[in-house]
Amino acid sequence: MKCRVCSSGNLEQVIDLGMQPWGNNFLEFHECGQEPFYPLRVLLCSKCSTAQLDYTVKKEVMFGNHTYLSGITKSLSAHFESIASSVDSRFFKDEARKTVLDIGSNDGTQLRHYKNLGWKVQGVESAKTIADIALKSGIPTLHAFFNEDVLGSLDKKYNVINAAGVFFHLEELHSVTKSIKTILDNQGVFIVQFLYIKSIMENDAFDQIYHEHLLYYSLRSLEYLLGMYELEIFDAELCPIHGGQMIAYISHSKSRSKTERLWKLLETEDNSKCNFKPAYLAFARRIEILRERNLFYLTEAKRKNKRVFGMGAPVKGNTLLNYFNVGRDLIECLLEKNRLRKGLFSPGMHLPILMEDETREIPDIYYVLAWNFKNEILANNSHLIKSGIEFYFPIDPT
C-alpha cells in the first residue's frame, strides 16, 4: 500500500483492532450474521506522519445511505452555531454577499446556523435520505459525493468551505483537496473540523478508529497534505466536542498571517511526539488494558445480576463492542434518539436498537457508548442518577 497523502511506501502497522464490520451498517433482523467484516488496522507513514487505515470500504457502501444525523444532539448543534457566528464576525463581517459550501452537509444543521446569519448556503451530501431531510428543512443540498466531477453544479467561488467531521473520511482525498483549492475565494477560509490524533491518544479513544475514518490527522500531517495544493493552516483551535476535536482554519498559501495560537498548538504537538511510532505503540498497549478493565466491569455486573443497557448507538460504539466482543450476554440493548436506527440491530454484536423515549424499563447500569456527549447525557438524566442508577463511561476523557 502507498500512503494516502504522500504516496510513500514507508508505512508501518501500529494498531490492529481485528476484523470488524463497517460500524454504520445497522441491520434488519434477517440480515444479522450476514454482514461482511473487514480488517481494521492503522498504519503510520514515516515520511508525512499521517496515520491511516490500510483497508478501504468503498464510499458508496459507507456513505450512500448512512444513518448519522448531526442535529440529534443539542451540544453539537450549539457547537456548530458557535462556529458560524465566529466565522461570520471574525472574517466576513463587512461582506455584502456571503457564501458557504458545506461538504458532507448531513441534515443541514451547520448550514442552518449560517443561513440564520444571512449567508447563501449550499450543501453536498452523499446519503439521499439525509439530503432529503435537509432539503425539506429549506437547506439547498446537492445529493452527490464532493469531488472534481460536481464542480459544474456549484458556484464558482465560496467565501467559506466547511468540512466538519468529513475530511478524514475521503477515499478521493486528492480530488477533493484540489477541488477545494479551485472554488475557495481568494480571501476565503476553508474550515476543517477533525478528530485530532493527539487527543485520541490522550483519551485512549480507540473507538474513534473505524472504517469511515480513513485518516487520523495531526496538525503536522494535515499541513503536509495542504502544502501539496498551495493551501495552509493559518489558525487552529482545540475544542472539547467529541473528546477533543481540532478546528483548522485554512487559506490559500500566504494570503493570511499565521496566529500565535497556531504556533503554540504546533509546539505542543511537536513536544508530545504524537507523530512518531512509539506513541502509537504505547497507545495500542493501553487499548488492551482498557479492554480488560471493561470486560471485568461487565462480567462483574452480570455476576451480580445487574441489567445493563447501552446508552447511544454511535458508530464508534460498534468498534468498541466488536473489539471487546460484548454482545447480548452482557448488554441487553442499545438506546438511541436517532429514529433512522429504530428497530435495527448493531453490526457484529447484533444488539437491538430501542428508542430512548419509548423505553419504559430502567436498567441498573447505562453503559454509555456516546461518551463524547457526557455532560449532556448526565444533565438529561440527573433524576436517574439521584435514584441510584449508574452511568458507566467505558472511555472517559475527564
TORVOTI-77046 format. One record per residue: residue number from 1; x, y, z of N, C-alpha, C in turn. Coordinates in steps of 0.05 Angstrom, whole numbers, m for minus. Last residue first. Example, Ala and Ser with C-alpha at 12.3 -4.5 7.8 and 13.67 -1.06 7.14 Angstrom:
<recs>
   mido      npx      npy      npz     capx     capy     capz      cpx      cpy      cpz
      2      257      m45      142      273      m21      143      258        1      157
      1      264     m114      156      246      m90      156      264      m66      156
</recs>
This chain:
<recs>
   mido      npx      npy      npz     capx     capy     capz      cpx      cpy      cpz
    398     m248      256      620     m247      274      643     m234      260      667
    397     m254      218      579     m231      237      578     m228      254      603
    396     m270      154      582     m277      179      597     m253      198      597
    395     m301       98      560     m280      117      554     m287      143      566
    394     m344       77      586     m322       59      580     m297       74      572
    393     m379      101      638     m367      111      613     m343       94      607
    392     m441       87      667     m413       79      665     m402       88      638
    391     m486      107      712     m478      113      684     m448      108      682
    390     m533       76      755     m505       82      748     m502       87      718
    389     m585       99      796     m578       86      770     m549       95      763
    388     m601      127      840     m582      105      844     m575       90      819
    387     m631      172      835     m645      149      845     m627      124      848
    386     m595      208      813     m603      212      841     m618      188      853
    385     m595      188      761     m571      186      777     m577      189      807
    384     m646      202      745     m639      174      747     m615      170      765
    383     m642      258      745     m662      245      762     m657      216      766
    382     m604      268      706     m597      273      734     m617      260      753
    381     m604      264      651     m612      241      667     m605      244      697
    380     m585      309      626     m612      299      619     m622      277      637
    379     m534      312      648     m553      333      654     m582      323      648
    378     m510      267      624     m513      268      653     m533      289      662
    377     m513      282      570     m526      258      579     m530      258      609
    376     m481      328      569     m509      330      561     m524      306      571
    375     m431      307      585     m444      328      600     m474      330      594
    374     m420      268      544     m423      261      572     m439      282      587
    373     m414      258      490     m435      277      499     m441      273      528
    372     m377      219      484     m369      246      477     m390      267      483
    371     m401      171      495     m387      184      517     m379      213      510
    370     m441      134      476     m439      161      466     m425      179      486
    369     m441       90      509     m424       89      485     m421      117      472
    368     m448       77      573     m451       99      555     m431       98      532
    367     m490       36      602     m462       34      592     m461       54      569
    366     m528       42      658     m526       51      630     m496       51      622
    365     m553       m5      703     m529        9      693     m535       17      664
    364     m602      m26      715     m585      m18      737     m562        0      728
    363     m653        2      671     m634      m18      679     m620       m9      705
    362     m722       11      663     m697       24      673     m678        3      682
    361     m771       12      612     m755       m3      631     m729       12      638
    360     m792       43      572     m800       49      600     m783       35      620
    359     m776       73      513     m769       51      531     m774       58      560
    358     m782      115      481     m804       95      480     m799       72      500
    357     m738      147      480     m763      159      490     m786      140      490
    356     m699      114      457     m696      123      485     m722      133      497
    355     m715       58      419     m716       87      421     m716       95      451
    354     m666        6      410     m692       15      420     m691       45      422
    353     m634      m43      375     m635      m14      379     m663       m6      387
    352     m602     m103      397     m625      m89      387     m625      m60      394
    351     m538     m124      376     m554     m114      398     m578      m99      387
    350     m499     m150      343     m528     m154      339     m545     m146      363
    349     m445     m149      335     m455     m159      361     m485     m162      362
    348     m446     m135      277     m427     m152      291     m438     m165      316
    347     m484      m76      282     m468      m94      266     m448     m110      283
    346     m545      m75      319     m518      m66      315     m502      m86      299
    345     m609      m71      287     m590      m85      304     m562      m76      298
    344     m671      m31      288     m648      m45      275     m630      m58      296
    343     m710       m1      312     m716      m29      305     m694      m44      291
    342     m684       60      289     m705       46      304     m710       18      294
    341     m650       92      262     m639       67      271     m660       50      287
    340     m676      139      252     m668      123      228     m657       96      236
    339     m681      164      300     m703      146      292     m697      131      266
    338     m637      173      350     m639      175      321     m659      154      310
    337     m633      159      403     m651      181      396     m657      182      366
    336     m627       93      433     m620      114      414     m641      136      412
    335     m599       41      470     m619       62      469     m610       85      451
    334     m588      m27      460     m576        0      458     m599       19      455
    333     m590      m84      505     m599      m68      482     m583      m42      482
    332     m562     m115      544     m588     m124      533     m595     m110      507
    331     m497     m139      551     m513     m115      547     m539     m123      533
    330     m479     m193      556     m470     m172      575     m487     m146      574
    329     m502     m223      518     m497     m236      543     m489     m216      565
    328     m502     m193      472     m526     m193      488     m523     m208      515
    327     m432     m175      472     m457     m179      459     m480     m179      479
    326     m368     m155      462     m390     m151      481     m417     m154      466
    325     m315     m153      442     m332     m177      439     m354     m177      460
    324     m283     m110      440     m286     m122      466     m301     m148      465
    323     m291     m100      385     m264     m106      395     m265     m119      423
    322     m346      m91      385     m335     m114      370     m307     m120      379
    321     m352      m47      418     m367      m71      424     m354      m95      410
    320     m319       m8      392     m314      m17      419     m327      m44      425
    319     m343       m3      341     m315      m10      343     m309      m22      371
    318     m393       14      359     m390      m13      347     m361      m22      345
    317     m384       65      377     m392       44      396     m389       16      385
    316     m378       93      330     m354       86      346     m360       65      367
    315     m431      101      316     m414       83      300     m390       75      316
    314     m475       99      373     m458      113      354     m441       93      339
    313     m523       91      405     m513       71      386     m496       84      365
    312     m538      101      475     m529      110      449     m520       87      431
    311     m523       61      525     m534       88      521     m521       99      495
    310     m541       m6      537     m523       13      524     m537       39      520
    309     m560      m32      600     m568      m22      574     m546       m5      563
    308     m558      m85      644     m542      m64      632     m554      m58      605
    307     m577     m110      708     m585     m105      680     m569      m82      669
    306     m541     m153      751     m549     m126      744     m555     m124      714
    305     m522     m200      774     m549     m199      763     m559     m171      758
    304     m470     m203      787     m487     m191      808     m516     m188      798
    303     m450     m221      739     m448     m239      762     m466     m229      785
    302     m456     m174      709     m472     m198      703     m472     m217      726
    301     m417     m142      733     m445     m134      733     m464     m157      728
    300     m372     m173      720     m379     m170      748     m408     m161      751
    299     m372     m165      665     m376     m192      675     m383     m191      705
    298     m362     m109      663     m387     m120      653     m392     m148      663
    297     m310     m105      687     m333      m90      698     m359     m103      689
    296     m279     m138      653     m282     m144      681     m306     m130      693
    295     m284     m109      606     m295     m136      607     m298     m145      636
    294     m256      m62      620     m285      m61      614     m298      m89      615
    293     m204      m81      629     m218      m67      650     m248      m67      645
    292     m190     m103      579     m191     m120      603     m207     m107      625
    291     m192      m56      547     m210      m79      542     m212      m97      566
    290     m151      m26      570     m178      m16      571     m199      m38      566
    289     m107      m57      555     m113      m54      583     m142      m45      587
    288     m109      m48      500     m112      m75      510     m119      m75      540
    287      m98        6      498     m124       m4      487     m129      m32      498
    286      m46        9      515      m67       20      533      m95       10      524
    285      m20      m11      470      m18      m26      496      m41      m17      515
    284      m30       30      434      m40        3      428      m40      m14      454
    283       m1       72      457      m30       74      455      m42       46      451
    282       51       54      447       42       57      475       11       58      476
    281       50       57      392       54       30      405       45       31      434
    280       45      112      384       24       94      375       26       67      388
    279       94      130      405       69      140      417       46      122      409
    278      132      106      371      130       98      399      104      107      412
    277      124      133      319      115      106      324      113       99      354
    276      101      202      321      122      181      318      112      154      328
    275       70      245      333       73      238      305       93      215      300
    274       72      258      386       50      241      377       52      233      348
    273      109      286      415      119      264      399       96      246      389
    272       98      332      444       84      308      452       95      283      438
    271      124      373      417      135      364      443      123      338      452
    270       89      380      374      117      371      370      129      360      395
    269       44      401      401       43      376      386       71      364      382
    268       64      449      421       55      428      439       54      401      426
    267       75      475      371       97      469      390       89      447      410
    266       24      478      350       45      463      336       68      456      355
    265        1      512      388      m10      485      384       10      467      370
    264       32      558      379       32      545      405       22      516      404
    263       18      572      327       46      565      333       48      551      360
    262      m38      584      334      m29      561      318       m1      553      324
    261      m35      629      366      m48      606      376      m40      581      360
    260      m12      666      333        4      656      355       m8      631      366
    259      m29      653      264      m34      664      290      m15      652      311
    258       m5      674      200       m9      653      219      m11      664      248
    257      m41      716      154      m19      712      173      m25      690      193
    256      m61      696       88      m67      705      115      m44      699      134
    255      m37      680       42      m58      700       39      m67      711       67
    254        0      639       40       10      666       44      m12      688       41
    253      m43      594        6      m17      599       18      m10      629       17
    252     m112      602       23      m91      599        2      m64      607       15
    251     m126      575       89     m129      595       67     m110      587       45
    250     m161      549      145     m142      545      123     m148      565      101
    249     m165      528      210     m174      549      191     m152      552      170
    248     m185      471      243     m163      484      228     m176      504      209
    247     m201      445      303     m212      461      282     m189      476      269
    246     m201      382      334     m186      405      324     m201      419      302
    245     m233      357      391     m233      360      362     m218      385      354
    244     m245      323      442     m222      338      434     m219      339      404
    243     m293      297      450     m269      289      466     m244      303      458
    242     m332      321      420     m322      294      412     m297      286      426
    241     m312      386      440     m332      369      427     m319      343      417
    240     m272      420      458     m278      396      474     m297      377      461
    239     m224      442      409     m250      445      422     m256      419      437
    238     m168      478      391     m177      452      401     m202      456      417
    237     m155      515      332     m164      514      360     m173      486      367
    236     m115      553      286     m128      528      295     m136      531      324
    235      m93      586      226     m102      586      254     m114      559      261
    234      m74      574      177      m65      599      188      m74      602      217
    233      m53      522      136      m67      528      161      m56      555      171
    232      m55      528       65      m41      527       90      m59      533      114
    231      m44      507       m3      m62      516       18      m47      513       44
    230      m19      484      m46      m15      512      m40      m37      523      m23
    229      m22      430      m46      m41      444      m62      m41      474      m57
    228       14      410      m10       15      399      m37       m3      414      m57
    227       m2      431       38       20      444       23       23      434       m5
    226      m41      396       55      m49      421       45      m27      435       28
    225       m8      352       74      m27      349       52      m34      376       39
    224       21      378      115       35      365       92       16      362       69
    223      m19      394      151       m2      414      137       11      402      113
    222      m34      344      169      m52      359      153      m38      381      138
    221       12      331      199        5      315      175      m15      329      158
    220       10      372      238       33      369      220       26      353      195
    219      m37      363      266      m34      388      251      m11      386      230
    218      m57      296      250      m46      316      268      m44      342      252
    217     m111      254      229      m92      276      225      m81      287      251
    216     m123      197      204     m123      207      231     m102      229      232
    215     m167      169      154     m142      183      161     m146      195      189
    214     m215      142      149     m192      131      134     m166      144      143
    213     m268      129      180     m245      147      185     m220      135      173
    212     m301       87      168     m307      112      156     m283      132      158
    211     m281       46      201     m275       45      172     m282       71      158
    210     m251       76      261     m269       57      246     m267       63      217
    209     m231      101      319     m220       87      296     m241       69      284
    208     m256      115      364     m258      134      342     m243      124      317
    207     m241       77      401     m266       72      386     m271       93      364
    206     m197       96      427     m192       79      404     m218       74      388
    205     m183      139      464     m208      137      450     m205      121      424
    204     m147      156      503     m149      127      497     m175      121      482
    203     m139      209      504     m164      200      516     m167      169      514
    202      m90      214      478      m92      222      505     m117      212      519
    201     m105      195      426      m86      181      442      m89      188      472
    200     m141      235      411     m150      207      411     m131      191      428
    199     m108      280      413     m130      277      432     m140      248      434
    198      m74      268      369      m63      273      395      m84      269      417
    197     m111      266      327      m98      242      336      m85      245      363
    196     m173      295      327     m144      301      329     m130      277      341
    195     m223      297      281     m214      283      305     m184      284      305
    194     m235      363      253     m227      334      251     m219      323      278
    193     m258      410      210     m261      400      238     m255      370      238
    192     m235      460      170     m235      431      173     m237      425      203
    191     m252      511      129     m252      503      157     m255      472      159
    190     m225      559       89     m233      531       89     m230      521      118
    189     m239      622       69     m230      606       91     m242      578       89
    188     m217      670       17     m235      651       30     m222      635       52
    187     m194      705      m16     m191      711       13     m209      692       29
    186     m208      679      m64     m181      687      m59     m175      693      m30
    185     m252      623      m51     m247      650      m58     m219      659      m50
    184     m247      557      m73     m244      575      m50     m237      603      m59
    183     m246      524     m117     m271      541     m112     m270      557      m87
    182     m195      500     m119     m206      513     m143     m229      532     m136
    181     m187      477      m69     m168      498      m78     m181      514     m101
    180     m226      438      m73     m229      459      m54     m211      482      m61
    179     m204      405     m112     m229      419     m118     m233      442      m99
    178     m160      384      m85     m155      400     m109     m180      417     m116
    177     m187      355      m47     m170      377      m39     m164      396      m62
    176     m214      316      m79     m229      335      m62     m212      359      m54
    175     m171      289     m102     m192      302     m119     m207      323     m103
    174     m146      269      m56     m133      289      m73     m152      303      m92
    173     m185      233      m34     m173      255      m19     m161      276      m36
    172     m228      196      m41     m217      212      m63     m204      237      m51
    171     m241      179       10     m228      160       m8     m215      174      m31
    170     m242      214       69     m242      216       40     m226      195       25
    169     m251      225      121     m266      203      110     m258      197       81
    168     m230      271      140     m214      247      145     m228      222      136
    167     m268      308      129     m243      310      113     m225      286      119
    166     m312      305      163     m313      291      138     m286      290      123
    165     m320      339      207     m321      310      210     m323      294      185
    164     m337      389      166     m339      382      194     m341      352      196
    163     m318      433      125     m316      403      125     m314      394      154
    162     m335      489       87     m335      476      112     m334      445      108
    161     m313      547       58     m319      519       53     m315      504       79
    160     m331      614       46     m325      593       66     m331      566       55
    159     m338      640       m2     m323      653       19     m313      633       40
    158     m330      606      m65     m344      609      m39     m326      623      m19
    157     m341      605     m136     m324      611     m113     m342      613      m88
    156     m379      584     m172     m351      584     m179     m333      588     m155
    155     m429      539     m146     m419      566     m152     m389      564     m158
    154     m439      473     m178     m436      492     m155     m428      519     m164
    153     m436      438     m218     m462      442     m206     m462      462     m183
    152     m383      433     m231     m400      447     m250     m428      452     m239
    151     m363      400     m191     m357      429     m190     m375      445     m209
    150     m366      346     m191     m391      361     m184     m387      392     m185
    149     m318      323     m203     m340      319     m221     m364      336     m215
    148     m282      331     m161     m280      348     m185     m304      346     m203
    147     m328      320     m106     m302      316     m120     m302      334     m144
    146     m374      297      m61     m359      320      m69     m333      312      m81
    145     m427      257      m82     m401      257      m69     m386      281      m79
    144     m495      283      m75     m471      274      m91     m448      270      m72
    143     m546      323      m75     m541      295      m68     m519      284      m86
    142     m542      387      m52     m536      371      m75     m531      342      m66
    141     m587      429      m20     m568      407      m16     m566      390      m42
    140     m611      484       15     m604      474      m12     m582      453      m10
    139     m655      475       66     m626      478       62     m619      467       34
    138     m707      466       83     m701      491       70     m671      496       65
    137     m721      417      100     m719      438      121     m710      465      109
    136     m719      387       55     m745      392       66     m745      414       88
    135     m663      383       51     m678      398       31     m706      405       42
    134     m651      350       95     m640      377       93     m657      394       74
    133     m676      303       79     m684      316      104     m675      345      104
    132     m648      291       32     m677      298       30     m686      312       56
    131     m599      277       54     m601      301       37     m629      310       34
    130     m615      230       79     m607      252       96     m607      278       80
    129     m627      198       35     m647      202       56     m641      226       72
    128     m577      199        6     m601      211       m5     m622      216       17
    127     m513      217       24     m535      200       32     m562      212       24
    126     m478      258       10     m478      234       m6     m502      215        0
    125     m485      328        1     m489      305       19     m493      279        2
    124     m470      394        4     m465      370      m13     m466      346        6
    123     m504      457        9     m493      432       20     m488      412       m2
    122     m501      526       14     m502      503       m5     m490      479        8
    121     m526      592       28     m515      566       36     m519      545       14
    120     m514      658       40     m525      640       20     m511      613       24
    119     m526      685      106     m509      673       86     m525      658       65
    118     m554      704      150     m557      717      125     m539      707      102
    117     m554      674      195     m538      698      196     m538      713      169
    116     m583      630      182     m595      649      201     m580      675      204
    115     m545      604      151     m568      616      138     m582      636      156
    114     m511      584      191     m501      605      172     m525      619      159
    113     m546      547      213     m536      569      230     m524      591      213
    112     m554      513      171     m577      527      182     m568      551      199
    111     m505      488      164     m513      509      145     m537      525      156
    110     m506      450      207     m486      471      206     m495      494      188
    109     m552      419      192     m551      433      218     m530      456      217
    108     m561      387      148     m561      416      144     m559      432      170
    107     m555      334      153     m582      343      154     m584      374      152
    106     m496      333      114     m514      318      131     m542      330      130
    105     m454      354       85     m471      373      100     m492      359      117
    104     m406      345       58     m416      325       77     m435      340       96
    103     m386      411       57     m381      385       46     m388      363       66
    102     m418      470       48     m412      450       68     m410      423       54
    101     m403      536       29     m408      509       20     m400      489       42
    100     m427      601       32     m414      579       46     m423      553       33
     99     m422      671       20     m430      645       11     m414      623       25
     98     m448      736       26     m431      716       37     m441      688       30
     97     m447      801        7     m458      775       m1     m439      753        8
     96     m420      840       36     m448      844       29     m461      818       22
     95     m376      837       92     m383      827       65     m413      831       60
     94     m361      850      143     m369      873      125     m375      864       96
     93     m349      801      168     m369      819      180     m379      840      160
     92     m316      758      159     m333      768      137     m355      787      147
     91     m285      741      203     m273      742      177     m290      757      156
     90     m314      746      252     m285      748      251     m274      754      223
     89     m368      738      244     m359      763      256     m329      768      252
     88     m369      687      218     m383      710      207     m371      736      218
     87     m341      654      253     m331      658      226     m343      683      213
     86     m375      656      298     m347      665      300     m336      672      272
     85     m423      634      279     m423      661      289     m394      673      290
     84     m406      582      265     m417      600      245     m416      629      254
     83     m389      563      316     m370      564      293     m380      585      273
     82     m437      564      345     m415      580      354     m395      584      331
     81     m467      526      316     m476      554      318     m454      572      326
     80     m438      480      328     m439      490      300     m448      519      299
     79     m449      476      383     m421      479      373     m421      490      345
     78     m504      468      381     m493      492      394     m464      498      386
     77     m504      417      357     m516      440      344     m506      466      355
     76     m479      389      399     m466      391      373     m477      414      357
     75     m516      394      440     m489      405      444     m474      407      417
     74     m562      369      423     m562      397      426     m534      409      428
     73     m562      318      373     m553      327      400     m552      358      401
     72     m583      313      321     m595      298      343     m587      310      370
     71     m560      334      275     m578      351      290     m590      338      315
     70     m531      297      247     m516      316      263     m534      333      281
     69     m543      229      241     m555      256      238     m542      275      257
     68     m526      170      205     m518      190      225     m532      217      220
     67     m535      130      169     m557      138      186     m550      159      207
     66     m521      124       97     m514      123      126     m536      135      143
     65     m520      111       43     m545      111       58     m540      109       87
     64     m470      120       22     m493      122        4     m519      123       19
     63     m426      111       53     m439      137       55     m463      141       37
     62     m407       58       48     m408       71       74     m425       96       75
     61     m411       45       m7     m422       27       14     m426       42       40
     60     m385       86      m32     m413       81      m39     m427       63      m19
     59     m334       81      m13     m350      104       m3     m380       99      m10
     58     m311       16        6     m318       36      m14     m338       57       m4
     57     m264        9       55     m291        2       48     m301       23       30
     56     m196        0       52     m217       19       45     m243        5       39
     55     m143      m10       96     m164      m22       80     m187       m1       76
     54     m108       15      129      m96        2      106     m117      m12       88
     53     m118       81      154     m126       53      152     m113       41      127
     52      m66      123      183      m87      117      163      m94       88      164
     51      m27      180      200      m38      154      208      m63      148      191
     50       26      214      172       m3      210      172      m10      182      180
     49       79      229      166       69      224      193       39      222      194
     48      107      229      119       89      252      124       75      251      151
     47      142      184      127      150      208      111      133      232      119
     46      121      142      154      145      154      166      153      180      151
     45       54      131      167       73      138      146       97      152      159
     44       24       78      200       36      104      203       56      108      181
     43      m40       44      200      m12       46      192       m2       75      196
     42      m88        6      233      m77       33      229      m47       31      222
     41     m142      m36      215     m114      m33      223     m105       m5      216
     40     m188      m77      208     m188      m50      219     m160      m46      232
     39     m214     m117      153     m192     m110      172     m194      m82      182
     38     m285     m132      156     m261     m121      142     m238     m117      162
     37     m343     m170      143     m323     m160      162     m298     m152      146
     36     m413     m166      122     m384     m171      117     m367     m159      139
     35     m470     m197      152     m455     m173      145     m425     m180      140
     34     m500     m238      170     m493     m239      141     m475     m215      133
     33     m515     m231      222     m498     m254      216     m489     m256      187
     32     m577     m202      205     m557     m208      226     m541     m233      220
     31     m617     m196      170     m590     m192      160     m569     m199      180
     30     m665     m201      196     m658     m223      178     m629     m220      166
     29     m667     m151      224     m663     m177      238     m653     m199      220
     28     m625     m101      192     m651     m114      197     m646     m141      210
     27     m570      m65      221     m581      m87      206     m611      m92      212
     26     m521      m15      207     m542      m25      224     m561      m43      208
     25     m466        0      193     m482      m19      178     m503      m32      197
     24     m427       30      214     m453       44      210     m472       25      195
     23     m380       m1      217     m394        6      241     m421       19      238
     22     m368      m58      182     m370      m29      179     m389      m20      200
     21     m340     m108      227     m360      m99      207     m358      m69      204
     20     m271     m128      232     m295     m115      243     m314     m109      220
     19     m214     m161      254     m235     m160      233     m260     m149      245
     18     m169     m118      294     m181     m143      284     m200     m139      260
     17     m142      m74      306     m167      m79      321     m183     m102      310
     16      m78      m55      312      m94      m75      299     m119      m81      316
     15      m30       m5      299      m53      m13      315      m69      m33      299
     14       14        0      265       18        8      293       m6        0      311
     13       50      m17      208       26      m22      224       32      m15      253
     12       81       31      167       84       10      186       59        8      204
     11      106       53      104       84       51      123       88       28      142
     10      133       77       55      144       73       82      122       74      104
      9      118       90        6      114       63       13      123       56       41
      8       82      152       m6      106      137        3       98      108        9
      7       39      184      m19       46      161      m37       71      146      m29
      6       20      222       16       45      228        1       54      207      m18
      5      m34      202       31      m26      231       28       m3      234        9
      4      m37      148       33      m59      162       22      m53      192       17
      3       20      109       16        8      129       34      m14      144       20
      2        8       46      m14       21       72      m14        6       91        5
      1       17      m24        0        0        0        0       17       25        0
</recs>
